Amino acid sequence: MENSRSEKTAPEGRQDKGGRTATFICIQMLRLDNEERNLELVEKLVSHYRSCGDDWELEPLTENGNVELRKEDEITEYRDFGDILDDHEDLIREEVETSALWYLSDGLDGSKPFLSYEDTVYLGINDLVDGQKEKLTPLITAAREKKGKEPVRKISLKDMANYLEKKVDILDLADELCDGLVRNGKKTMVTQLHDSLVIKRRELVRVQQPDGTVKEKLAGNRFFWNSQIPTEKQLARAREKGWKMPKTKTGGVVDLYMELKEVSFPQAVKDLWEQYGDENFTPVSYDNLTVRDGTKLNAKDRHRSLYNQLTKQKFQNHSMDAIVHYLSEVRGIDREIIDRQINHKCLYQSVDKFGQPMATFVARDKDGYISGVSIRSTNPGKKFMMDYPDCNYDVGWHYDPQFDPSCRYDKTQKHCDPRKKLLCFESSIEMMSYMTILKREHKDWTKFAYLSCGSTTKYGCIEQTCKEYGYKDVLVMFNNDQEKDGRAAGRDYANLVKEQLTEKGIKCEVLLPKSANDWNDTLVGLRNGTIKLHYTEAKKNKTKTNCGKER
């Protein structure tokens, strides 16, 4: 497709840093037909100048569909990401040229540029790199010879973490990070900063083996945070091993550092290794230790990350035929409820890598930033579902039908009613299914507030939602799937939530589907006539019914 953007040409005779005459034609420099690639390069450009201390910020979504770039106090709107690259052509060329040594020496010398060599090829400016090859050859040769004389013993991130767990005494680390410890028992201490943070000392225990021999084993060296709920990883491991469900957050040395320093796992390993690591080993690459942890992103960065992922999957909510058909015809969800989700920008249609439509559920935090995205296949024979990376499960998919969550940024408006009962589900489809059940039974489904957790193990968002919005009455409505060993995860986690919320002074009850595994199966059964709801008359007033409960 021919690009309609007009060509911009620099004044003839302008010289670059090497003294060469340069005539720049932007349409030749940029492959403007690939906006996805252009976005990646723009993000690299913005990130580079932010790392240099400049206040740059990219806002990909504006009301008129343009792209907004803020540099300090200057705000400029562009039609697309290619326009931004065009406008910053000189900066890009200058940065690449000064960093050519790094490319040509395979990273052995010079400073690492923010663009890869493949990026320079895409932009049509790799000649700036290749043109300096002859001049830089002696420096490159010297750098390679120096590297060849130094034997390197490398260690992976996982092995680094295992080494630190054995090497570092958690009491010493807690003492350093929490300004002292207070004895709590024979083998435990509590911290000065958090009296609910219990530290168990490291000890060597003797364990008798089946063959009669005795083996020494390192035990303890862990923390237990009694005021914090267990992590999803803890809960999943307990289920996998068949252990009793933990009720508090726990972990080892690296986990403690992550909690108290509020950093990602890779960053915690890097910091601790610099203090306690083995000098004889070199990390495989410190570059790999700087990856972002979605749980530690601030609200704006998470919003940008999730929005960019949505953009790549071509999300929209104006042509929703495939999603509406799937949810209404296959899942049996009421059209009014679907339309309200669409109008409130909680439900979108996107496409997978094969071009097939996907139901896309978008969550927002109290300030209106996108906090979570969950997608589900619309093919009845394909039960594909996943959440985007960087979702904040402390927030969940919160929804009050009487308020538009996409306008939460407007602080002058009310965005929920804390007097409502909060109904909590495993997924958005289960949530919409129960809304439909209420409507079928002639009940006002808008009189409740709703929350989709994403799964049973992500139940922590229930307590956080109550804290954030002030809810005091909760009904946990997880699925009632029965596993082969007889356990029911939905029931177990629902009862755990009830116990924890009750301790916090929040009224909490549990309601699970009885005639089916989940609420959508219940809805489909009601539609097909295979399931019926029965009501019992109240003792004092025979006109009142116990609505929605299966008997």
PAPAZA-402972 format. One record per residue (C-alpha): residue number from 0; x, z, y; residue in one letter. Coordinates in steps of 0.25 Angstrom, whole numbers, plus 5000, padded with zeros to 4 digits. Layout:
REM residues N
num_xx_zz_yy_residu
NUM_X_Z_Y_a
...
REM end
This chain:
REM residues 551
num_xx_zz_yy_residu
0_5000_5000_5000_m
1_5006_4996_5014_e
2_5008_5008_5023_n
3_5001_5007_5036_s
4_5010_5016_5044_r
5_5018_5009_5055_s
6_5033_5008_5054_e
7_5041_5017_5063_k
8_5055_5012_5066_t
9_5066_5020_5073_a
10_5073_5014_5085_p
11_5083_5003_5081_e
12_5097_5007_5081_g
13_5095_5022_5078_r
14_5107_5028_5071_q
15_5107_5038_5059_d
16_5117_5049_5057_k
17_5127_5040_5050_g
18_5127_5030_5062_g
19_5119_5020_5055_r
20_5108_5012_5062_t
21_5095_5016_5057_a
22_5082_5009_5058_t
23_5071_5018_5051_f
24_5058_5012_5047_i
25_5050_5023_5041_c
26_5040_5015_5033_i
27_5053_5010_5025_q
28_5058_5024_5024_m
29_5045_5031_5019_l
30_5037_5027_5007_r
31_5024_5030_5014_l
32_5015_5026_5002_d
33_5019_5039_4995_n
34_5013_5050_5003_e
35_5015_5060_4992_e
36_5030_5058_4992_r
37_5029_5058_5007_n
38_5023_5072_5007_l
39_5034_5077_4998_e
40_5044_5072_5008_l
41_5037_5078_5020_v
42_5036_5091_5013_e
43_5051_5091_5011_k
44_5054_5088_5025_l
45_5045_5099_5030_v
46_5051_5109_5020_s
47_5065_5105_5024_h
48_5063_5108_5039_y
49_5056_5121_5036_r
50_5068_5125_5028_s
51_5076_5122_5040_c
52_5068_5132_5049_g
53_5059_5121_5055_d
54_5044_5125_5056_d
55_5038_5112_5049_w
56_5025_5113_5042_e
57_5017_5102_5035_l
58_5002_5102_5035_e
59_4997_5091_5025_p
60_4982_5093_5028_l
61_4976_5091_5041_t
62_4961_5089_5045_e
63_4963_5074_5048_n
64_4971_5071_5036_g
65_4985_5071_5043_n
66_4998_5078_5039_v
67_5003_5088_5049_e
68_5017_5092_5051_l
69_5021_5104_5060_r
70_5035_5105_5065_k
71_5037_5118_5073_e
72_5026_5117_5083_d
73_5024_5102_5082_e
74_5013_5097_5073_i
75_5012_5082_5070_t
76_5001_5075_5062_e
77_5005_5063_5052_y
78_4996_5054_5045_r
79_5004_5056_5032_d
80_5017_5062_5026_f
81_5024_5048_5027_g
82_5022_5049_5042_d
83_5029_5062_5043_i
84_5041_5056_5035_l
85_5041_5045_5045_d
86_5041_5054_5057_d
87_5053_5062_5051_h
88_5061_5051_5046_e
89_5074_5054_5055_d
90_5074_5069_5050_l
91_5073_5064_5035_i
92_5084_5054_5037_r
93_5093_5064_5044_e
94_5091_5075_5033_e
95_5094_5065_5021_v
96_5106_5059_5027_e
97_5113_5073_5030_t
98_5109_5077_5016_s
99_5115_5065_5009_a
100_5127_5072_5003_l
101_5117_5081_4995_w
102_5111_5069_4988_y
103_5124_5061_4986_l
104_5131_5073_4980_s
105_5119_5077_4971_d
106_5117_5090_4978_g
107_5132_5094_4977_l
108_5134_5095_4992_d
109_5127_5095_5005_g
110_5113_5101_5008_s
111_5101_5097_5000_k
112_5091_5088_5008_p
113_5076_5090_5008_f
114_5074_5076_5002_l
115_5079_5071_4989_s
116_5086_5058_4987_y
117_5073_5052_4981_e
118_5066_5056_4994_d
119_5076_5048_5002_t
120_5074_5036_4993_v
121_5059_5037_4995_y
122_5061_5038_5010_l
123_5071_5026_5010_g
124_5082_5034_5016_i
125_5091_5036_5004_n
126_5101_5027_5011_d
127_5105_5039_5019_l
128_5110_5046_5007_v
129_5116_5034_5000_d
130_5123_5029_5012_g
131_5132_5042_5013_q
132_5137_5041_4998_k
133_5150_5035_5001_e
134_5153_5045_5012_k
135_5149_5057_5004_l
136_5156_5053_4991_t
137_5168_5062_4993_p
138_5160_5075_4996_l
139_5151_5072_4984_i
140_5163_5070_4975_t
141_5168_5084_4979_a
142_5155_5091_4978_a
143_5154_5086_4963_r
144_5168_5090_4960_e
145_5166_5104_4965_k
146_5153_5106_4957_k
147_5160_5101_4944_g
148_5170_5112_4945_k
149_5160_5123_4945_e
150_5153_5126_4931_p
151_5139_5131_4933_v
152_5131_5139_4924_r
153_5116_5137_4928_k
154_5104_5146_4925_i
155_5089_5143_4926_s
156_5079_5150_4934_l
157_5072_5156_4922_k
158_5086_5161_4916_d
159_5089_5167_4930_m
160_5076_5175_4930_a
161_5079_5180_4916_n
162_5093_5184_4920_y
163_5087_5192_4932_l
164_5077_5199_4924_e
165_5088_5205_4915_k
166_5098_5207_4926_k
167_5091_5213_4938_v
168_5086_5228_4937_d
169_5071_5227_4942_i
170_5073_5241_4948_l
171_5085_5237_4957_d
172_5077_5225_4961_l
173_5064_5233_4965_a
174_5072_5243_4972_d
175_5079_5233_4980_e
176_5066_5225_4984_l
177_5057_5237_4986_c
178_5066_5247_4993_d
179_5067_5257_4982_g
180_5059_5262_4969_l
181_5052_5275_4966_v
182_5052_5280_4951_r
183_5038_5278_4944_n
184_5041_5282_4930_g
185_5052_5283_4919_k
186_5055_5268_4919_k
187_5047_5263_4932_t
188_5049_5263_4947_m
189_5040_5259_4959_v
190_5044_5252_4971_t
191_5044_5258_4985_q
192_5037_5246_4991_l
193_5026_5245_4980_h
194_5023_5257_4972_d
195_5015_5249_4963_s
196_5027_5241_4959_l
197_5033_5247_4947_v
198_5047_5244_4942_i
199_5051_5246_4927_k
200_5066_5248_4925_r
201_5074_5240_4916_r
202_5078_5246_4903_e
203_5084_5243_4889_l
204_5075_5245_4877_v
205_5078_5245_4862_r
206_5068_5236_4854_v
207_5068_5237_4839_q
208_5067_5223_4833_q
209_5059_5219_4820_p
210_5072_5219_4812_d
211_5075_5233_4816_g
212_5086_5230_4826_t
213_5085_5236_4840_v
214_5086_5226_4852_k
215_5088_5231_4867_e
216_5079_5224_4877_k
217_5078_5225_4892_l
218_5064_5231_4896_a
219_5058_5234_4910_g
220_5064_5228_4922_n
221_5050_5225_4927_r
222_5040_5228_4938_f
223_5025_5231_4937_f
224_5017_5229_4950_w
225_5004_5237_4948_n
226_4997_5233_4960_s
227_4999_5218_4957_q
228_4991_5209_4947_i
229_4999_5203_4936_p
230_5004_5188_4938_t
231_4998_5176_4931_e
232_5011_5175_4923_k
233_5010_5189_4918_q
234_4996_5187_4914_l
235_4998_5174_4907_a
236_5010_5180_4899_r
237_5002_5192_4895_a
238_4991_5183_4889_r
239_5001_5174_4882_e
240_5007_5186_4875_k
241_4994_5193_4873_g
242_4998_5205_4881_w
243_4989_5215_4889_k
244_4986_5209_4902_m
245_4995_5215_4913_p
246_4988_5221_4925_k
247_5000_5222_4935_t
248_5011_5212_4940_k
249_5024_5214_4932_t
250_5037_5207_4931_g
251_5052_5207_4931_g
252_5064_5206_4941_v
253_5061_5192_4946_v
254_5046_5195_4947_d
255_5048_5207_4955_l
256_5057_5200_4965_y
257_5046_5189_4967_m
258_5036_5199_4970_e
259_5044_5208_4980_l
260_5051_5196_4987_k
261_5038_5187_4986_e
262_5047_5175_4981_v
263_5045_5164_4970_s
264_5051_5166_4956_f
265_5062_5156_4958_p
266_5066_5163_4972_q
267_5066_5176_4965_a
268_5075_5172_4954_v
269_5085_5165_4965_k
270_5085_5178_4973_d
271_5088_5187_4962_l
272_5098_5178_4956_w
273_5106_5178_4968_e
274_5107_5193_4968_q
275_5108_5196_4953_y
276_5111_5182_4946_g
277_5123_5179_4937_d
278_5134_5172_4945_e
279_5138_5164_4933_n
280_5125_5156_4933_f
281_5119_5146_4943_t
282_5104_5144_4945_p
283_5100_5130_4940_v
284_5096_5127_4954_s
285_5092_5136_4965_y
286_5083_5124_4970_d
287_5074_5127_4959_n
288_5073_5142_4963_l
289_5066_5139_4976_t
290_5053_5133_4971_v
291_5040_5138_4977_r
292_5032_5148_4970_d
293_5017_5145_4973_g
294_5014_5160_4973_t
295_5024_5163_4985_k
296_5019_5151_4994_l
297_5013_5155_5007_n
298_4999_5149_5009_a
299_5003_5137_5018_k
300_5014_5133_5008_d
301_5004_5134_4996_r
302_4994_5126_5004_h
303_5004_5115_5006_r
304_5008_5115_4992_s
305_4994_5114_4986_l
306_4989_5104_4996_y
307_5001_5095_4993_n
308_4998_5096_4978_q
309_4983_5093_4982_l
310_4988_5081_4990_t
311_4996_5075_4978_k
312_4983_5076_4969_q
313_4975_5069_4980_k
314_4965_5080_4982_f
315_4952_5077_4990_q
316_4938_5082_4991_n
317_4930_5071_4996_h
318_4929_5062_4984_s
319_4925_5072_4973_m
320_4917_5064_4963_d
321_4926_5067_4951_a
322_4927_5082_4954_i
323_4912_5084_4957_v
324_4908_5076_4944_h
325_4917_5085_4936_y
326_4913_5098_4942_l
327_4898_5095_4942_s
328_4896_5086_4930_e
329_4907_5092_4920_v
330_4908_5106_4925_r
331_4893_5108_4930_g
332_4897_5114_4943_i
333_4886_5113_4954_d
334_4888_5102_4964_r
335_4886_5111_4976_e
336_4897_5120_4972_i
337_4906_5108_4970_i
338_4903_5103_4984_d
339_4905_5116_4990_r
340_4919_5117_4984_q
341_4923_5103_4989_i
342_4918_5106_5003_n
343_4925_5119_5004_h
344_4938_5111_4999_k
345_4940_5119_4986_c
346_4938_5107_4977_l
347_4945_5094_4978_y
348_4947_5082_4969_q
349_4961_5078_4966_s
350_4968_5069_4956_v
351_4978_5071_4945_d
352_4990_5062_4942_k
353_4981_5053_4934_f
354_4972_5051_4946_g
355_4961_5059_4939_q
356_4952_5069_4948_p
357_4955_5084_4948_m
358_4946_5095_4952_a
359_4954_5102_4963_t
360_4951_5117_4967_f
361_4958_5121_4980_v
362_4959_5136_4984_a
363_4962_5141_4998_r
364_4967_5155_5003_d
365_4961_5163_5013_k
366_4968_5155_5024_d
367_4963_5141_5019_g
368_4976_5137_5013_y
369_4976_5130_4999_i
370_4980_5141_4989_s
371_4977_5135_4975_g
372_4973_5122_4969_v
373_4967_5120_4955_s
374_4964_5107_4948_i
375_4956_5103_4936_r
376_4954_5090_4929_s
377_4940_5083_4930_t
378_4941_5077_4916_n
379_4932_5085_4907_p
380_4942_5082_4895_g
381_4954_5087_4903_k
382_4955_5101_4906_k
383_4966_5100_4916_f
384_4968_5111_4927_m
385_4979_5117_4935_m
386_4982_5124_4948_d
387_4992_5118_4958_y
388_5006_5125_4959_p
389_5006_5135_4971_d
390_4992_5140_4969_c
391_4990_5154_4974_n
392_4983_5162_4963_y
393_4982_5174_4972_d
394_4971_5167_4980_v
395_4963_5159_4969_g
396_4952_5149_4972_w
397_4943_5158_4981_h
398_4930_5152_4986_y
399_4918_5157_4994_d
400_4907_5146_4994_p
401_4902_5150_5007_q
402_4915_5148_5014_f
403_4924_5136_5015_d
404_4938_5140_5010_p
405_4945_5128_5016_s
406_4942_5134_5030_c
407_4948_5148_5028_r
408_4959_5144_5038_y
409_4948_5147_5048_d
410_4949_5162_5051_k
411_4937_5162_5059_t
412_4928_5159_5047_q
413_4924_5168_5036_k
414_4929_5163_5022_h
415_4923_5172_5012_c
416_4913_5183_5010_d
417_4920_5195_5004_p
418_4906_5201_5000_r
419_4904_5191_4990_k
420_4907_5193_4975_k
421_4920_5185_4971_l
422_4918_5177_4958_l
423_4931_5174_4951_c
424_4934_5163_4941_f
425_4945_5157_4933_e
426_4944_5143_4940_s
427_4936_5135_4951_s
428_4928_5128_4941_i
429_4923_5141_4934_e
430_4920_5146_4948_m
431_4912_5134_4952_m
432_4905_5135_4939_s
433_4900_5149_4941_y
434_4895_5145_4955_m
435_4887_5134_4948_t
436_4881_5144_4938_i
437_4877_5153_4950_l
438_4870_5141_4957_k
439_4863_5137_4944_r
440_4857_5151_4943_e
441_4852_5150_4957_h
442_4863_5160_4963_k
443_4870_5158_4976_d
444_4884_5155_4972_w
445_4889_5155_4986_t
446_4887_5170_4987_k
447_4899_5173_4979_f
448_4914_5171_4981_a
449_4923_5164_4971_y
450_4937_5164_4966_l
451_4944_5155_4955_s
452_4957_5162_4950_c
453_4963_5150_4943_g
454_4964_5157_4930_s
455_4962_5171_4924_t
456_4976_5174_4926_t
457_4975_5172_4941_k
458_4965_5183_4943_y
459_4974_5189_4954_g
460_4967_5181_4965_c
461_4954_5188_4963_i
462_4960_5201_4968_e
463_4967_5194_4979_q
464_4954_5186_4983_t
465_4947_5200_4984_c
466_4958_5205_4993_k
467_4959_5193_5002_e
468_4944_5191_5004_y
469_4938_5205_5002_g
470_4929_5203_4989_y
471_4925_5216_4983_k
472_4916_5210_4972_d
473_4922_5201_4961_v
474_4917_5195_4948_l
475_4928_5189_4939_v
476_4922_5177_4931_m
477_4933_5172_4922_f
478_4931_5163_4910_n
479_4928_5169_4897_n
480_4937_5161_4888_d
481_4940_5167_4874_q
482_4954_5165_4869_e
483_4958_5164_4854_k
484_4963_5179_4854_d
485_4950_5184_4859_g
486_4955_5187_4873_r
487_4948_5182_4885_a
488_4957_5180_4897_a
489_4946_5178_4907_g
490_4939_5191_4903_r
491_4953_5199_4903_d
492_4957_5194_4916_y
493_4943_5196_4922_a
494_4943_5211_4918_n
495_4957_5213_4923_l
496_4953_5208_4937_v
497_4941_5217_4936_k
498_4950_5229_4933_e
499_4960_5225_4945_q
500_4949_5223_4955_l
501_4941_5235_4952_t
502_4954_5243_4954_e
503_4954_5237_4968_k
504_4940_5241_4971_g
505_4934_5227_4969_i
506_4922_5226_4961_k
507_4924_5216_4950_c
508_4916_5211_4938_e
509_4918_5201_4927_v
510_4909_5190_4923_l
511_4913_5180_4912_l
512_4905_5169_4906_p
513_4899_5173_4893_k
514_4893_5160_4887_s
515_4905_5151_4890_a
516_4920_5152_4892_n
517_4919_5150_4907_d
518_4910_5148_4919_w
519_4910_5132_4918_n
520_4906_5132_4904_d
521_4895_5142_4907_t
522_4890_5132_4918_l
523_4891_5120_4909_v
524_4883_5128_4898_g
525_4873_5132_4908_l
526_4871_5117_4912_r
527_4870_5113_4898_n
528_4861_5124_4894_g
529_4870_5130_4884_t
530_4872_5143_4892_i
531_4861_5151_4899_k
532_4862_5162_4909_l
533_4853_5174_4906_h
534_4849_5184_4917_y
535_4845_5199_4916_t
536_4835_5205_4925_e
537_4841_5217_4933_a
538_4835_5230_4930_k
539_4830_5234_4944_k
540_4826_5220_4949_n
541_4821_5210_4939_k
542_4823_5199_4949_t
543_4838_5200_4949_k
544_4846_5194_4939_t
545_4861_5195_4934_n
546_4865_5181_4938_c
547_4875_5173_4931_g
548_4878_5182_4920_k
549_4876_5177_4906_e
550_4869_5186_4896_r
REM end
